[in-house]
Amino acid sequence: IIIAADASKILGLAKPIAWKACDNLYFEVEQNILKKPIIGLVADPEALINNIFYTTSISNNNTSKAQVLSVTIVKNHNLDEADLINQVETELKSNCGIITKRFIKRYTIKKALPDLEHVDYSGNDAKFKFSDSIYLAGDTQLNGSLNAAMTSGETVAKLIAEHFK
């Protein structure tokens, strides 16, 4: 069994994992300023925006003819939705030169990334093997990132392959 999620409750671990939340806002915008399918980071420490991504820069089932921009907020804030949208539109214009045409949708993700006390970038085999038949994977095992999730999954796959060799 591979558990690739928060396993603290399932395994009866003493301390449950704390989580970081984020807001994702989607806008229709005039143009794609990045021109490539990459995540744009906003380096201004005062900015509410953490990163932007044009969802229309990759092949998907989006039928919109307009450019669709995803904006991620990871900072805690007490803004209502209208004020949050206004602040994000202001920052998009001032920090990125992006003009929004219309707001599409907001999603609040309460368990976006694990808030880990200790982070790791590779781990050791014992970190992933709970028992002879239960393995733990996911970003909760290393650090809150897609890379950590993939690294842990690959490590668990290798451990299982070695077990059945």
N, C-alpha and C positions, 0 to 999 in steps of 0.2 A: 504494500500500500504506500502510495506517495501522497503526502499531504502538502499541498502547495498553497496553503492559506494560513491564517492565524490558527494555530493548533493548541493554544494555551488552554482553552476550555475542554477540548476533546481529550487531551492528554493529561488533564488535571494538574497543569503547571501552576505553581503558587501565584505568580504575578501575570495578569493578563497584559497583552501588548497595548500600549497607548497609541493613538493614531493622530496624524496631522490631517487637517481638512484643507480643501481648496475650493475655489469657485472657478467655473469655466463659463465664459460668456462668448457668445457667437454673434458676429456682426457681418453684414453685407458691406463690403468696402469697394472703393473706386478701382483700386489696382493692387496687384501683388508686387510689393516692393522688394521681396527677397529673391524672386525669380527661380528659386530652387526649392525642392521639398525638404527644407531644414527648419529646425526650431530656432527662432530668434530670441535671444536672451536680452532682457532689459537690465543693464548694469547699474542704473541709478539707484543707490541705496534708499533714496527717499520715495521712489516710485512704488505704487501699489502693484503694478503689473510685474510679474516675474518673467513670463515668456509669451510668445505669439507663434502661431502656426497657421498657415493657409491650408485648410482642409481640401481645397480645390487644387492644390499643387500635386496631388497624388491621384491615381486612378481609383475611383470609388463609384458608388451608385448615386452620387449627388447629381440631381437633374438641373440644378441652378445654372444659369448662364453667367451669374455674377461671381465675384471672388468672395469666398467665405473665410473669415478669419476667426480662429479660436484664440481667446486670451485667457491665460491662467493667472489667478491671484492666489498666492500661498500665505500672504500676511493676514494676521487677524485684523478684523475691522468691525466697526459697529454701524456700517452704512446700510440703509435700507436699499432695496433694489434700484429705485430711481436715482438715488445719490451715487450708488456704486456705478451704474451705467454712465452717469455724467462724468464721474471722476476718471473712469477708464477711457471714455472718448476724449477727454482733455489730455490725458497722458499719451494716448496713441498719437494725437496730433503733435504735441510738444516734443515727445521723445523719439517718435518714429516717423513723423511726417505722414501719418495715415489718417485719412478722412473717412469716417464711417457714413454709410448711406442709411442703414437702419439696423436696429437691434433685433436679433432673431430669437435667442433663447438663453437662459441661464440655468446652469446645473450646479448645485452645491454637493460636493462629494465629501462625506463625513469621514470616510476611511480611505483617504487618498494614498498616504504613505505611512509606514510604521514609524513611530517616534521612539527610536531605539537609544538606550543609554550607551551601549557599546556597539560601534560599527566595525565591520570586518570587510575585507575585499576579496578574500578567497576561502577562508575557513579551513578547518581540518575535517577529516572524514567523520570523526566523532560528532561533529556539529550537525551532520546531516542524517546520521544513522541512529534512530531512536531505539530500535530493537532489530532482531534478525529479519522481521517482515514489515517494519514501518520505517519509512524514510521521510525526512522533512525537507522541503524545498521552498522557494519563494524569497522575496526580498526581506521577509521577517527574519530570515536566518543570517543575513549579512548586513545589508544597508538598504535604505529606502530608495531603490532605483530599478529601472528595467534591466540594466546590466547585471545587477545582483540577482534578480529573479532568474535571468537566463544562465548565469554562472552557476547558481545553486542547482538548477534543473540539469545542467550538463554534468555536474559533479555527481548528482544522485544517479543519473543514467549510467555513468561509468562505474559507480559502486555496485549497482545492480548487475550490470554486465559482468563485472569481476566475480560477483557472488555465484553466477550461473556458469562460469567458465568451465 
